[in-house]
Amino acid sequence: MAVETVSTGIGDVIKLVGGLALWLQALGIIVVLWIVFEIIMLSLNLKRMREVYAIKKDMKRIEAKIDKILRNP
């Protein structure tokens, strides 16, 4: 009788710990997927910013040429 009660109690504890472990595992998977998503977005944003800086550089060059043309008439 006492052995059965102890084994049932231990079984309940094991089930509780197992359920907690599954929740932690799911949370870990979500965190890992979020980090991967953020790395991908950072990479895409860096590519876009490089393109924006290139356009900005070209616009400054064109602006300087226009200013030079307007000063020389």
N, CA, C and O atoms as CSV, one atom per row, in Angstrom:
chain,resi,resn,atom,element,x,y,z
A,1,MET,N,N,0.818,-1.179,0.000
A,1,MET,CA,C,0.000,0.000,0.000
A,1,MET,C,C,0.869,1.254,0.000
A,1,MET,O,O,0.653,2.149,-0.816
A,2,ALA,N,N,1.838,1.332,0.892
A,2,ALA,CA,C,2.689,2.523,0.974
A,2,ALA,C,C,3.596,2.607,-0.255
A,2,ALA,O,O,3.857,3.699,-0.762
A,3,VAL,N,N,4.074,1.462,-0.731
A,3,VAL,CA,C,4.929,1.443,-1.917
A,3,VAL,C,C,4.161,1.913,-3.138
A,3,VAL,O,O,4.687,2.635,-3.984
A,4,GLU,N,N,2.912,1.491,-3.215
A,4,GLU,CA,C,2.072,1.900,-4.340
A,4,GLU,C,C,1.823,3.406,-4.314
A,4,GLU,O,O,1.817,4.043,-5.367
A,5,THR,N,N,1.620,3.974,-3.153
A,5,THR,CA,C,1.390,5.413,-3.018
A,5,THR,C,C,2.647,6.195,-3.402
A,5,THR,O,O,2.557,7.214,-4.087
A,6,VAL,N,N,3.794,5.733,-2.973
A,6,VAL,CA,C,5.058,6.401,-3.294
A,6,VAL,C,C,5.323,6.331,-4.790
A,6,VAL,O,O,5.721,7.327,-5.394
A,7,SER,N,N,5.106,5.158,-5.400
A,7,SER,CA,C,5.357,5.017,-6.834
A,7,SER,C,C,4.380,5.866,-7.645
A,7,SER,O,O,4.758,6.410,-8.683
A,8,THR,N,N,3.145,5.987,-7.196
A,8,THR,CA,C,2.167,6.835,-7.866
A,8,THR,C,C,2.566,8.301,-7.743
A,8,THR,O,O,2.449,9.068,-8.698
A,9,GLY,N,N,3.040,8.683,-6.553
A,9,GLY,CA,C,3.507,10.061,-6.338
A,9,GLY,C,C,4.711,10.388,-7.217
A,9,GLY,O,O,4.798,11.467,-7.804
A,10,ILE,N,N,5.639,9.431,-7.294
A,10,ILE,CA,C,6.822,9.635,-8.143
A,10,ILE,C,C,6.406,9.705,-9.607
A,10,ILE,O,O,6.952,10.503,-10.369
A,11,GLY,N,N,5.463,8.895,-9.998
A,11,GLY,CA,C,4.967,8.923,-11.376
A,11,GLY,C,C,4.347,10.266,-11.716
A,11,GLY,O,O,4.532,10.782,-12.818
A,12,ASP,N,N,3.600,10.838,-10.753
A,12,ASP,CA,C,3.006,12.165,-10.974
A,12,ASP,C,C,4.083,13.234,-11.123
A,12,ASP,O,O,3.982,14.119,-11.973
A,13,VAL,N,N,5.108,13.142,-10.293
A,13,VAL,CA,C,6.209,14.104,-10.370
A,13,VAL,C,C,6.927,13.978,-11.712
A,13,VAL,O,O,7.275,14.982,-12.333
A,14,ILE,N,N,7.143,12.750,-12.152
A,14,ILE,CA,C,7.824,12.521,-13.433
A,14,ILE,C,C,6.987,13.088,-14.578
A,14,ILE,O,O,7.529,13.697,-15.500
A,15,LYS,N,N,5.681,12.892,-14.524
A,15,LYS,CA,C,4.801,13.444,-15.558
A,15,LYS,C,C,4.851,14.969,-15.554
A,15,LYS,O,O,4.868,15.598,-16.613
A,16,LEU,N,N,4.873,15.559,-14.365
A,16,LEU,CA,C,4.930,17.012,-14.251
A,16,LEU,C,C,6.247,17.560,-14.810
A,16,LEU,O,O,6.259,18.543,-15.551
A,17,VAL,N,N,7.342,16.915,-14.446
A,17,VAL,CA,C,8.654,17.338,-14.946
A,17,VAL,C,C,8.732,17.134,-16.461
A,17,VAL,O,O,9.295,17.966,-17.173
A,18,GLY,N,N,8.169,16.034,-16.948
A,18,GLY,CA,C,8.156,15.780,-18.393
A,18,GLY,C,C,7.366,16.832,-19.142
A,18,GLY,O,O,7.786,17.285,-20.207
A,19,GLY,N,N,6.220,17.228,-18.592
A,19,GLY,CA,C,5.418,18.281,-19.217
A,19,GLY,C,C,6.158,19.603,-19.228
A,19,GLY,O,O,6.119,20.336,-20.216
A,20,LEU,N,N,6.837,19.911,-18.125
A,20,LEU,CA,C,7.633,21.137,-18.061
A,20,LEU,C,C,8.769,21.099,-19.082
A,20,LEU,O,O,9.067,22.107,-19.722
A,21,ALA,N,N,9.387,19.960,-19.228
A,21,ALA,CA,C,10.475,19.815,-20.196
A,21,ALA,C,C,9.970,20.027,-21.617
A,21,ALA,O,O,10.666,20.635,-22.430
A,22,LEU,N,N,8.786,19.542,-21.929
A,22,LEU,CA,C,8.224,19.759,-23.266
A,22,LEU,C,C,7.948,21.233,-23.519
A,22,LEU,O,O,8.194,21.731,-24.617
A,23,TRP,N,N,7.432,21.946,-22.496
A,23,TRP,CA,C,7.203,23.386,-22.653
A,23,TRP,C,C,8.519,24.133,-22.853
A,23,TRP,O,O,8.598,25.043,-23.678
A,24,LEU,N,N,9.541,23.755,-22.109
A,24,LEU,CA,C,10.851,24.399,-22.271
A,24,LEU,C,C,11.439,24.104,-23.646
A,24,LEU,O,O,12.060,24.977,-24.252
A,25,GLN,N,N,11.253,22.912,-24.131
A,25,GLN,CA,C,11.738,22.548,-25.450
A,25,GLN,C,C,11.019,23.369,-26.524
A,25,GLN,O,O,11.657,23.864,-27.453
A,26,ALA,N,N,9.719,23.516,-26.404
A,26,ALA,CA,C,8.956,24.313,-27.364
A,26,ALA,C,C,9.404,25.771,-27.320
A,26,ALA,O,O,9.552,26.411,-28.361
A,27,LEU,N,N,9.617,26.286,-26.127
A,27,LEU,CA,C,10.096,27.665,-25.984
A,27,LEU,C,C,11.477,27.820,-26.615
A,27,LEU,O,O,11.749,28.825,-27.272
A,28,GLY,N,N,12.330,26.855,-26.423
A,28,GLY,CA,C,13.670,26.885,-27.021
A,28,GLY,C,C,13.604,26.891,-28.541
A,28,GLY,O,O,14.351,27.625,-29.189
A,29,ILE,N,N,12.728,26.091,-29.110
A,29,ILE,CA,C,12.572,26.054,-30.568
A,29,ILE,C,C,12.081,27.398,-31.073
A,29,ILE,O,O,12.549,27.878,-32.106
A,30,ILE,N,N,11.148,28.011,-30.363
A,30,ILE,CA,C,10.635,29.327,-30.768
A,30,ILE,C,C,11.749,30.368,-30.720
A,30,ILE,O,O,11.871,31.187,-31.631
A,31,VAL,N,N,12.554,30.342,-29.674
A,31,VAL,CA,C,13.655,31.307,-29.552
A,31,VAL,C,C,14.670,31.110,-30.675
A,31,VAL,O,O,15.136,32.086,-31.264
A,32,VAL,N,N,15.011,29.881,-30.971
A,32,VAL,CA,C,15.974,29.603,-32.047
A,32,VAL,C,C,15.426,30.066,-33.391
A,32,VAL,O,O,16.157,30.670,-34.176
A,33,LEU,N,N,14.167,29.797,-33.669
A,33,LEU,CA,C,13.566,30.248,-34.924
A,33,LEU,C,C,13.522,31.770,-34.994
A,33,LEU,O,O,13.739,32.339,-36.064
A,34,TRP,N,N,13.246,32.439,-33.881
A,34,TRP,CA,C,13.228,33.899,-33.837
A,34,TRP,C,C,14.614,34.466,-34.124
A,34,TRP,O,O,14.739,35.449,-34.855
A,35,ILE,N,N,15.652,33.860,-33.560
A,35,ILE,CA,C,17.023,34.316,-33.809
A,35,ILE,C,C,17.385,34.137,-35.278
A,35,ILE,O,O,17.990,35.028,-35.874
A,36,VAL,N,N,17.026,33.007,-35.867
A,36,VAL,CA,C,17.301,32.762,-37.283
A,36,VAL,C,C,16.579,33.799,-38.143
A,36,VAL,O,O,17.161,34.341,-39.082
A,37,PHE,N,N,15.326,34.073,-37.828
A,37,PHE,CA,C,14.552,35.080,-38.558
A,37,PHE,C,C,15.208,36.453,-38.447
A,37,PHE,O,O,15.297,37.173,-39.442
A,38,GLU,N,N,15.662,36.823,-37.272
A,38,GLU,CA,C,16.308,38.124,-37.076
A,38,GLU,C,C,17.623,38.213,-37.862
A,38,GLU,O,O,17.939,39.269,-38.410
A,39,ILE,N,N,18.380,37.133,-37.921
A,39,ILE,CA,C,19.632,37.134,-38.687
A,39,ILE,C,C,19.344,37.316,-40.174
A,39,ILE,O,O,20.047,38.061,-40.856
A,40,ILE,N,N,18.321,36.644,-40.675
A,40,ILE,CA,C,17.943,36.787,-42.080
A,40,ILE,C,C,17.511,38.226,-42.365
A,40,ILE,O,O,17.910,38.803,-43.377
A,41,MET,N,N,16.703,38.804,-41.485
A,41,MET,CA,C,16.238,40.184,-41.687
A,41,MET,C,C,17.398,41.167,-41.613
A,41,MET,O,O,17.434,42.131,-42.379
A,42,LEU,N,N,18.340,40.946,-40.714
A,42,LEU,CA,C,19.514,41.808,-40.618
A,42,LEU,C,C,20.327,41.756,-41.899
A,42,LEU,O,O,20.799,42.786,-42.381
A,43,SER,N,N,20.491,40.574,-42.447
A,43,SER,CA,C,21.226,40.412,-43.701
A,43,SER,C,C,20.541,41.157,-44.841
A,43,SER,O,O,21.199,41.854,-45.613
A,44,LEU,N,N,19.228,41.013,-44.948
A,44,LEU,CA,C,18.493,41.709,-46.007
A,44,LEU,C,C,18.561,43.224,-45.835
A,44,LEU,O,O,18.707,43.958,-46.813
A,45,ASN,N,N,18.457,43.689,-44.597
A,45,ASN,CA,C,18.523,45.127,-44.345
A,45,ASN,C,C,19.901,45.693,-44.664
A,45,ASN,O,O,20.006,46.820,-45.146
A,46,LEU,N,N,20.956,44.931,-44.403
A,46,LEU,CA,C,22.297,45.396,-44.736
A,46,LEU,C,C,22.462,45.549,-46.244
A,46,LEU,O,O,23.065,46.516,-46.711
A,47,LYS,N,N,21.927,44.597,-47.007
A,47,LYS,CA,C,21.987,44.688,-48.463
A,47,LYS,C,C,21.236,45.925,-48.949
A,47,LYS,O,O,21.719,46.643,-49.824
A,48,ARG,N,N,20.067,46.171,-48.388
A,48,ARG,CA,C,19.273,47.337,-48.783
A,48,ARG,C,C,19.992,48.629,-48.430
A,48,ARG,O,O,19.986,49.575,-49.217
A,49,MET,N,N,20.605,48.681,-47.269
A,49,MET,CA,C,21.308,49.895,-46.855
A,49,MET,C,C,22.517,50.155,-47.747
A,49,MET,O,O,22.819,51.311,-48.041
A,50,ARG,N,N,23.207,49.119,-48.181
A,50,ARG,CA,C,24.327,49.303,-49.113
A,50,ARG,C,C,23.837,49.924,-50.413
A,50,ARG,O,O,24.494,50.802,-50.971
A,51,GLU,N,N,22.689,49.472,-50.892
A,51,GLU,CA,C,22.114,50.038,-52.113
A,51,GLU,C,C,21.727,51.501,-51.903
A,51,GLU,O,O,21.941,52.331,-52.786
A,52,VAL,N,N,21.167,51.814,-50.757
A,52,VAL,CA,C,20.781,53.196,-50.458
A,52,VAL,C,C,22.020,54.085,-50.397
A,52,VAL,O,O,22.003,55.198,-50.925
A,53,TYR,N,N,23.091,53.617,-49.767
A,53,TYR,CA,C,24.315,54.407,-49.690
A,53,TYR,C,C,24.920,54.612,-51.074
A,53,TYR,O,O,25.454,55.684,-51.358
A,54,ALA,N,N,24.846,53.607,-51.936
A,54,ALA,CA,C,25.359,53.760,-53.300
A,54,ALA,C,C,24.553,54.806,-54.060
A,54,ALA,O,O,25.128,55.630,-54.772
A,55,ILE,N,N,23.244,54.785,-53.919
A,55,ILE,CA,C,22.390,55.780,-54.577
A,55,ILE,C,C,22.693,57.164,-54.024
A,55,ILE,O,O,22.749,58.134,-54.780
A,56,LYS,N,N,22.887,57.268,-52.724
A,56,LYS,CA,C,23.198,58.552,-52.099
A,56,LYS,C,C,24.523,59.105,-52.622
A,56,LYS,O,O,24.641,60.301,-52.887
A,57,LYS,N,N,25.500,58.241,-52.766
A,57,LYS,CA,C,26.808,58.653,-53.289
A,57,LYS,C,C,26.665,59.146,-54.727
A,57,LYS,O,O,27.237,60.173,-55.091
A,58,ASP,N,N,25.907,58.420,-55.543
A,58,ASP,CA,C,25.684,58.840,-56.934
A,58,ASP,C,C,24.942,60.166,-56.998
A,58,ASP,O,O,25.248,61.005,-57.845
A,59,MET,N,N,23.980,60.364,-56.123
A,59,MET,CA,C,23.224,61.622,-56.122
A,59,MET,C,C,24.115,62.791,-55.732
A,59,MET,O,O,23.984,63.876,-56.299
A,60,LYS,N,N,25.007,62.597,-54.788
A,60,LYS,CA,C,25.941,63.667,-54.418
A,60,LYS,C,C,26.845,64.006,-55.595
A,60,LYS,O,O,27.116,65.178,-55.855
A,61,ARG,N,N,27.311,62.985,-56.307
A,61,ARG,CA,C,28.174,63.222,-57.466
A,61,ARG,C,C,27.424,63.989,-58.557
A,61,ARG,O,O,27.962,64.933,-59.135
A,62,ILE,N,N,26.190,63.586,-58.836
A,62,ILE,CA,C,25.374,64.273,-59.842
A,62,ILE,C,C,25.086,65.706,-59.401
A,62,ILE,O,O,25.125,66.631,-60.212
A,63,GLU,N,N,24.801,65.880,-58.127
A,63,GLU,CA,C,24.529,67.213,-57.593
A,63,GLU,C,C,25.751,68.113,-57.738
A,63,GLU,O,O,25.619,69.286,-58.086
A,64,ALA,N,N,26.926,67.579,-57.478
A,64,ALA,CA,C,28.155,68.358,-57.628
A,64,ALA,C,C,28.360,68.749,-59.088
A,64,ALA,O,O,28.771,69.875,-59.369
A,65,LYS,N,N,28.082,67.843,-60.018
A,65,LYS,CA,C,28.224,68.159,-61.440
A,65,LYS,C,C,27.230,69.236,-61.859
A,65,LYS,O,O,27.583,70.135,-62.622
A,66,ILE,N,N,26.005,69.158,-61.377
A,66,ILE,CA,C,24.997,70.172,-61.713
A,66,ILE,C,C,25.416,71.525,-61.168
A,66,ILE,O,O,25.289,72.538,-61.856
A,67,ASP,N,N,25.920,71.551,-59.922
A,67,ASP,CA,C,26.394,72.807,-59.338
A,67,ASP,C,C,27.543,73.383,-60.168
A,67,ASP,O,O,27.608,74.593,-60.385
A,68,LYS,N,N,28.426,72.541,-60.618
A,68,LYS,CA,C,29.575,72.993,-61.427
A,68,LYS,C,C,29.092,73.570,-62.747
A,68,LYS,O,O,29.596,74.603,-63.187
A,69,ILE,N,N,28.135,72.931,-63.379
A,69,ILE,CA,C,27.583,73.410,-64.666
A,69,ILE,C,C,26.870,74.747,-64.459
A,69,ILE,O,O,26.995,75.648,-65.289
A,70,LEU,N,N,26.132,74.881,-63.372
A,70,LEU,CA,C,25.387,76.115,-63.120
A,70,LEU,C,C,26.290,77.295,-62.767
A,70,LEU,O,O,25.895,78.442,-62.975
A,71,ARG,N,N,27.468,77.053,-62.250
A,71,ARG,CA,C,28.409,78.124,-61.921
A,71,ARG,C,C,29.180,78.628,-63.127
A,71,ARG,O,O,29.647,79.767,-63.110
A,72,ASN,N,N,29.331,77.834,-64.162
A,72,ASN,CA,C,30.190,78.160,-65.296
A,72,ASN,C,C,29.501,78.831,-66.486
A,72,ASN,O,O,30.162,78.934,-67.519
A,73,PRO,N,N,28.299,79.282,-66.460
A,73,PRO,CA,C,27.694,79.802,-67.703
A,73,PRO,C,C,28.369,81.050,-68.134
A,73,PRO,O,O,27.999,81.631,-69.154
